[in-house]
């Protein structure tokens, strides 16, 4: 397989720069077409890295950690711009609730779990959440084109999708926290029992 086994991670790392690229394209007013290409690349690489990693059996702990981080980075940067310029599409309270969720799960829970030897990959609820966030971003970009027809429908669908994205954000966060706490408690329990047996063995040997 050679160098191709590193391709899934390369796609993930490439997605890390797409968030800043989106922000830069908006800041320089490069047009909705450029934005749509960036979003399309983010969606494509999000699918490809996981698909290829599973197909080639090169799923790694690093990939499981970086993939959701790359998704969160891209989505939060793009959704920040959406909230800042189109609060009627993405209200501030929804955006900041999403940010809080990503901070809890992506920046706290996953690293803490990894520190204890556990890797928390994305579950189906998290994947649906990310897909819905991408859909909101697509609606945002389409509205940037100021379509002569269909703007109202795009806005309505975008609002509903934003609400659904928030719901899945909160539900998936609760599932992650519950699963993470359960696994961490199990690992700590095993470690405590191991330490107790070791201490007992030493005492027995010393006697």
PyMOL commands that set and color helices and strands:
alter all, ss='L'
color gray80, all
select helices_A, chain A and resi 2-27+32-55+61-85+92-115+124-144+151-206
alter helices_A, ss='H'
color red, helices_A
deselect
rebuild
show_as cartoon
